[in-house]
């Protein structure tokens, strides 16, 4: 593996663990569900805790699970977790809360920010490192997998959707995380978005694409094991991935 460049600016992982898990099990917070005897949130923290190029971690949590998560941080000794922040009602609110904390800490404008969904517990070190490296050339990047299916763009036709366009499969990707930005880029995008009453993005790349359209967003290769745990049906697959990772160590 090639030697990675030492970082001269802060590299901050923002781990978003503030979801309410409405498609999971409302009585069993998804962040605390164990995969291979380890809570999902711990898998995600450790992906950045163990990367020597990541300097700091900001953890954004659902206030309902904050005491439990803070106990886990203390028990496991995650030294890079600098602060735990309460998340908001939507994903964008949680990202904004983290960005506000970083602004208050006077983080430099060229700092590298990696925003990661905690429910993607198996992000690889390759994806983390490639995201950090991509920000040497671009101000925004996202981990993504090339689509193996044909993607259909649709429009409404009464009570049914109909196909409006079929993009070339070679140009279609499935977004994953981390999604990475220079601090000045993502904060500027969110400042512009805050003035838009119709602002409801589902990820941070969308904020840059919509509000800074001249800012290219680089693709970083993802993997099928970078699974997003959304429903209880994802747990068996997650257990298999975890078993494979543990066996390879």
C-alpha positions as a Markdown table, in Angstrom:
| # | Residue | x | y | z |
|---|---|---|---|---|
| 1 | Unk | 0.0 | 0.0 | 0.0 |
| 2 | Unk | 1.5 | 3.4 | -0.9 |
| 3 | Unk | 2.6 | 5.7 | 1.9 |
| 4 | Unk | 0.0 | 8.3 | 2.7 |
| 5 | Unk | 0.8 | 12.0 | 2.9 |
| 6 | Unk | 1.1 | 13.4 | 6.5 |
| 7 | Unk | -1.6 | 16.0 | 7.1 |
| 8 | Unk | -0.8 | 19.6 | 7.8 |
| 9 | Unk | -4.4 | 20.7 | 8.6 |
| 10 | Unk | -6.9 | 19.1 | 11.0 |
| 11 | Unk | -8.8 | 16.1 | 9.7 |
| 12 | Unk | -12.1 | 16.0 | 11.5 |
| 13 | Unk | -14.5 | 13.1 | 11.3 |
| 14 | Unk | -18.1 | 14.1 | 12.0 |
| 15 | Unk | -20.0 | 10.9 | 12.9 |
| 16 | Unk | -23.7 | 11.3 | 12.6 |
| 17 | Unk | -25.6 | 9.0 | 15.1 |
| 18 | Unk | -28.7 | 11.2 | 15.6 |
| 19 | Unk | -31.3 | 9.2 | 13.7 |
| 20 | Unk | -34.5 | 8.1 | 15.4 |
| 21 | Unk | -34.6 | 4.7 | 13.6 |
| 22 | Unk | -38.2 | 4.9 | 12.5 |
| 23 | Unk | -37.7 | 2.1 | 10.0 |
| 24 | Unk | -35.8 | 0.0 | 12.5 |
| 25 | Unk | -37.0 | -0.7 | 16.1 |
| 26 | Unk | -38.2 | 2.4 | 18.0 |
| 27 | Unk | -37.8 | 0.6 | 21.3 |
| 28 | Unk | -34.2 | -0.4 | 20.5 |
| 29 | Unk | -32.0 | 2.5 | 19.4 |
| 30 | Unk | -30.2 | 1.5 | 16.3 |
| 31 | Unk | -26.9 | 3.2 | 17.3 |
| 32 | Unk | -26.7 | 0.9 | 20.3 |
| 33 | Unk | -27.6 | -2.4 | 18.6 |
| 34 | Unk | -24.6 | -4.8 | 18.7 |
| 35 | Unk | -23.1 | -6.4 | 15.6 |
| 36 | Unk | -20.6 | -9.1 | 16.6 |
| 37 | Unk | -20.9 | -8.0 | 20.2 |
| 38 | Unk | -20.0 | -4.4 | 19.4 |
| 39 | Unk | -22.5 | -1.5 | 19.3 |
| 40 | Unk | -22.9 | 0.0 | 15.8 |
| 41 | Unk | -21.8 | 3.4 | 16.9 |
| 42 | Unk | -18.6 | 1.9 | 18.3 |
| 43 | Unk | -17.8 | 0.3 | 14.9 |
| 44 | Unk | -18.1 | 3.7 | 13.2 |
| 45 | Unk | -16.1 | 5.6 | 15.8 |
| 46 | Unk | -13.3 | 3.1 | 15.7 |
| 47 | Unk | -13.0 | 3.5 | 11.9 |
| 48 | Unk | -11.7 | 7.0 | 12.5 |
| 49 | Unk | -10.2 | 6.6 | 16.0 |
| 50 | Unk | -7.8 | 4.0 | 14.5 |
| 51 | Unk | -6.8 | 6.1 | 11.5 |
| 52 | Unk | -3.6 | 8.0 | 12.3 |
| 53 | Unk | -4.4 | 10.8 | 9.8 |
| 54 | Unk | -7.7 | 11.7 | 11.5 |
| 55 | Unk | -7.0 | 14.2 | 14.3 |
| 56 | Unk | -10.5 | 14.7 | 15.8 |
| 57 | Unk | -13.9 | 13.2 | 16.0 |
| 58 | Unk | -17.2 | 15.1 | 16.6 |
| 59 | Unk | -20.0 | 12.8 | 17.5 |
| 60 | Unk | -23.6 | 13.9 | 16.8 |
| 61 | Unk | -26.2 | 11.9 | 18.7 |
| 62 | Unk | -29.9 | 11.6 | 19.4 |
| 63 | Unk | -30.4 | 13.2 | 22.8 |
| 64 | Unk | -32.3 | 10.1 | 24.0 |
| 65 | Unk | -29.1 | 7.9 | 23.7 |
| 66 | Unk | -26.5 | 10.5 | 24.6 |
| 67 | Unk | -25.9 | 9.2 | 28.2 |
| 68 | Unk | -25.4 | 5.7 | 26.9 |
| 69 | Unk | -23.1 | 6.8 | 24.1 |
| 70 | Unk | -21.0 | 9.0 | 26.4 |
| 71 | Unk | -20.6 | 6.0 | 28.7 |
| 72 | Unk | -19.4 | 3.9 | 25.8 |
| 73 | Unk | -16.9 | 6.6 | 24.9 |
| 74 | Unk | -15.5 | 6.6 | 28.4 |
| 75 | Unk | -15.4 | 2.8 | 28.7 |
| 76 | Unk | -13.7 | 2.3 | 25.4 |
| 77 | Unk | -11.3 | 5.3 | 25.8 |
| 78 | Unk | -11.9 | 6.9 | 22.4 |
| 79 | Unk | -9.4 | 9.7 | 22.8 |
| 80 | Unk | -10.2 | 11.5 | 19.5 |
| 81 | Unk | -13.8 | 12.1 | 20.4 |
| 82 | Unk | -13.5 | 15.8 | 21.3 |
| 83 | Unk | -17.2 | 16.6 | 21.8 |
| 84 | Unk | -20.6 | 15.0 | 21.7 |
| 85 | Unk | -23.3 | 17.2 | 20.2 |
| 86 | Unk | -27.1 | 16.8 | 20.2 |
| 87 | Unk | -28.5 | 16.2 | 16.7 |
| 88 | Unk | -31.5 | 17.8 | 15.1 |
| 89 | Unk | -34.8 | 16.7 | 13.6 |
| 90 | Unk | -33.3 | 16.0 | 10.2 |
| 91 | Unk | -29.9 | 14.9 | 8.9 |
| 92 | Unk | -29.0 | 18.4 | 7.7 |
| 93 | Unk | -29.8 | 19.8 | 11.1 |
| 94 | Unk | -27.3 | 17.4 | 12.7 |
| 95 | Unk | -24.6 | 18.3 | 10.2 |
| 96 | Unk | -25.3 | 22.0 | 10.8 |
| 97 | Unk | -24.9 | 21.4 | 14.6 |
| 98 | Unk | -21.5 | 19.9 | 14.1 |
| 99 | Unk | -20.4 | 22.7 | 11.7 |
| 100 | Unk | -21.5 | 25.3 | 14.3 |
| 101 | Unk | -19.4 | 23.6 | 17.0 |
| 102 | Unk | -16.4 | 23.5 | 14.7 |
| 103 | Unk | -16.9 | 27.2 | 13.8 |
| 104 | Unk | -17.0 | 28.1 | 17.5 |
| 105 | Unk | -13.7 | 26.2 | 18.0 |
| 106 | Unk | -12.2 | 28.4 | 15.2 |
| 107 | Unk | -11.2 | 25.4 | 13.1 |
| 108 | Unk | -9.2 | 26.6 | 10.1 |
| 109 | Unk | -11.0 | 27.1 | 6.8 |
| 110 | Unk | -8.9 | 24.6 | 5.0 |
| 111 | Unk | -9.5 | 21.8 | 7.5 |
| 112 | Unk | -10.7 | 18.5 | 6.0 |
| 113 | Unk | -14.1 | 17.4 | 7.3 |
| 114 | Unk | -15.3 | 13.8 | 6.8 |
| 115 | Unk | -19.0 | 13.4 | 7.5 |
| 116 | Unk | -20.0 | 9.8 | 8.1 |
| 117 | Unk | -23.3 | 8.1 | 8.9 |
| 118 | Unk | -22.8 | 6.0 | 12.0 |
| 119 | Unk | -25.1 | 3.3 | 10.6 |
| 120 | Unk | -22.5 | 2.5 | 8.0 |
| 121 | Unk | -20.3 | 0.7 | 10.5 |
| 122 | Unk | -17.9 | -1.1 | 8.1 |
| 123 | Unk | -16.4 | 1.8 | 6.2 |
| 124 | Unk | -12.9 | 0.7 | 5.1 |
| 125 | Unk | -9.6 | 2.5 | 5.9 |
| 126 | Unk | -9.1 | 2.6 | 2.1 |
| 127 | Unk | -12.2 | 4.8 | 1.7 |
| 128 | Unk | -11.2 | 7.0 | 4.7 |
| 129 | Unk | -7.7 | 7.5 | 3.4 |
| 130 | Unk | -8.9 | 8.1 | -0.2 |
| 131 | Unk | -11.4 | 10.7 | 1.0 |
| 132 | Unk | -8.6 | 12.5 | 2.8 |
| 133 | Unk | -6.4 | 12.4 | -0.2 |
| 134 | Unk | -9.2 | 13.6 | -2.6 |
| 135 | Unk | -9.4 | 16.8 | -0.7 |
| 136 | Unk | -5.8 | 17.7 | -1.8 |
| 137 | Unk | -7.2 | 18.2 | -5.3 |
| 138 | Unk | -10.9 | 18.9 | -4.8 |
| 139 | Unk | -12.8 | 20.8 | -2.1 |
| 140 | Unk | -15.6 | 18.2 | -2.0 |
| 141 | Unk | -15.7 | 14.4 | -2.4 |
| 142 | Unk | -18.0 | 11.5 | -1.7 |
| 143 | Unk | -17.6 | 7.8 | -1.4 |
| 144 | Unk | -19.8 | 6.1 | -3.9 |
| 145 | Unk | -20.3 | 2.8 | -5.7 |
| 146 | Unk | -20.9 | 2.5 | -9.4 |
| 147 | Unk | -24.5 | 1.4 | -10.1 |
| 148 | Unk | -24.8 | -2.1 | -11.5 |
| 149 | Unk | -28.5 | -1.5 | -12.2 |
| 150 | Unk | -30.0 | 0.8 | -14.8 |
| 151 | Unk | -31.3 | 3.9 | -13.0 |
| 152 | Unk | -34.6 | 5.4 | -14.0 |
| 153 | Unk | -35.5 | 9.1 | -13.6 |
| 154 | Unk | -39.2 | 9.6 | -13.2 |
| 155 | Unk | -41.9 | 12.2 | -13.1 |
| 156 | Unk | -45.5 | 12.2 | -11.8 |
| 157 | Unk | -48.3 | 11.2 | -14.1 |
| 158 | Unk | -51.4 | 11.3 | -12.0 |
| 159 | Unk | -51.2 | 8.7 | -9.3 |
| 160 | Unk | -48.3 | 6.8 | -11.0 |
| 161 | Unk | -44.7 | 7.5 | -11.7 |
| 162 | Unk | -43.5 | 7.3 | -15.3 |
| 163 | Unk | -40.0 | 7.2 | -16.7 |
| 164 | Unk | -38.7 | 10.6 | -17.9 |
| 165 | Unk | -35.1 | 9.7 | -18.6 |
| 166 | Unk | -32.6 | 6.8 | -18.5 |
| 167 | Unk | -29.1 | 8.1 | -17.8 |
| 168 | Unk | -26.1 | 6.2 | -19.0 |
| 169 | Unk | -25.3 | 3.5 | -16.4 |
| 170 | Unk | -21.6 | 4.5 | -16.6 |
| 171 | Unk | -22.5 | 7.9 | -15.1 |
| 172 | Unk | -24.7 | 6.6 | -12.2 |
| 173 | Unk | -23.4 | 5.9 | -8.7 |
| 174 | Unk | -24.9 | 5.0 | -5.3 |
| 175 | Unk | -23.8 | 7.5 | -2.7 |
| 176 | Unk | -22.2 | 6.3 | 0.5 |
| 177 | Unk | -20.3 | 8.0 | 3.3 |
| 178 | Unk | -18.0 | 9.6 | 4.3 |
| 179 | Unk | -18.7 | 12.7 | 2.3 |
| 180 | Unk | -15.8 | 15.0 | 2.6 |
| 181 | Unk | -15.2 | 18.7 | 2.3 |
| 182 | Unk | -12.8 | 21.5 | 3.0 |
| 183 | Unk | -14.4 | 23.3 | 6.0 |
| 184 | Unk | -14.9 | 26.6 | 4.1 |
| 185 | Unk | -16.7 | 24.8 | 1.3 |
| 186 | Unk | -19.3 | 22.9 | 3.4 |
| 187 | Unk | -20.0 | 25.9 | 5.7 |
| 188 | Unk | -20.6 | 28.2 | 2.7 |
| 189 | Unk | -22.9 | 25.7 | 1.1 |
| 190 | Unk | -24.9 | 25.4 | 4.4 |
| 191 | Unk | -25.0 | 29.2 | 4.7 |
| 192 | Unk | -26.6 | 29.5 | 1.3 |
| 193 | Unk | -29.0 | 26.6 | 2.0 |
| 194 | Unk | -30.2 | 28.1 | 5.2 |
| 195 | Unk | -31.8 | 30.9 | 3.2 |
| 196 | Unk | -33.8 | 28.5 | 1.1 |
| 197 | Unk | -37.2 | 27.6 | 2.7 |
| 198 | Unk | -37.3 | 24.4 | 0.5 |
| 199 | Unk | -34.0 | 23.1 | 1.9 |
| 200 | Unk | -34.5 | 19.4 | 2.7 |
| 201 | Unk | -31.4 | 17.5 | 1.5 |
| 202 | Unk | -30.8 | 13.9 | 2.3 |
| 203 | Unk | -27.1 | 14.1 | 2.3 |
| 204 | Unk | -24.3 | 16.7 | 2.4 |
| 205 | Unk | -23.1 | 16.2 | -1.2 |
| 206 | Unk | -26.5 | 17.4 | -2.3 |
| 207 | Unk | -26.0 | 20.7 | -0.4 |
| 208 | Unk | -22.8 | 21.4 | -2.3 |
| 209 | Unk | -24.2 | 20.3 | -5.7 |
| 210 | Unk | -27.4 | 22.4 | -5.2 |
| 211 | Unk | -25.9 | 25.6 | -3.7 |
| 212 | Unk | -22.3 | 25.6 | -5.0 |
| 213 | Unk | -23.0 | 24.2 | -8.5 |
| 214 | Unk | -19.5 | 25.2 | -9.8 |
| 215 | Unk | -17.8 | 23.2 | -7.1 |
| 216 | Unk | -16.9 | 19.7 | -8.5 |
| 217 | Unk | -17.5 | 16.8 | -6.1 |
| 218 | Unk | -15.0 | 14.0 | -6.7 |
| 219 | Unk | -16.0 | 10.3 | -6.5 |
| 220 | Unk | -14.1 | 8.1 | -4.1 |
| 221 | Unk | -14.5 | 4.3 | -4.6 |
| 222 | Unk | -16.8 | 2.7 | -2.1 |
| 223 | Unk | -17.6 | -1.0 | -1.5 |
| 224 | Unk | -20.6 | -3.2 | -1.0 |
| 225 | Unk | -19.4 | -3.9 | 2.6 |
| 226 | Unk | -20.0 | -0.2 | 3.4 |
| 227 | Unk | -23.5 | -1.2 | 4.3 |
| 228 | Unk | -26.1 | 1.2 | 5.6 |
| 229 | Unk | -28.1 | -0.5 | 8.4 |
| 230 | Unk | -31.6 | 0.7 | 7.8 |
| 231 | Unk | -34.0 | -2.1 | 8.9 |
| 232 | Unk | -33.9 | -5.2 | 11.1 |
| 233 | Unk | -33.5 | -7.1 | 7.8 |
| 234 | Unk | -30.0 | -5.7 | 7.4 |
| 235 | Unk | -28.7 | -7.2 | 10.6 |
| 236 | Unk | -27.9 | -10.7 | 9.2 |
| 237 | Unk | -25.9 | -9.2 | 6.4 |
| 238 | Unk | -24.1 | -6.9 | 8.9 |
| 239 | Unk | -23.2 | -9.9 | 11.1 |
| 240 | Unk | -21.7 | -11.7 | 8.1 |
| 241 | Unk | -19.6 | -8.6 | 7.2 |
| 242 | Unk | -18.4 | -8.2 | 10.8 |
| 243 | Unk | -17.5 | -11.9 | 11.0 |
| 244 | Unk | -15.4 | -11.5 | 7.8 |
| 245 | Unk | -13.6 | -8.4 | 9.2 |
| 246 | Unk | -12.9 | -10.1 | 12.5 |
| 247 | Unk | -11.6 | -13.2 | 10.8 |
| 248 | Unk | -9.1 | -11.1 | 8.7 |
| 249 | Unk | -7.6 | -9.4 | 11.7 |
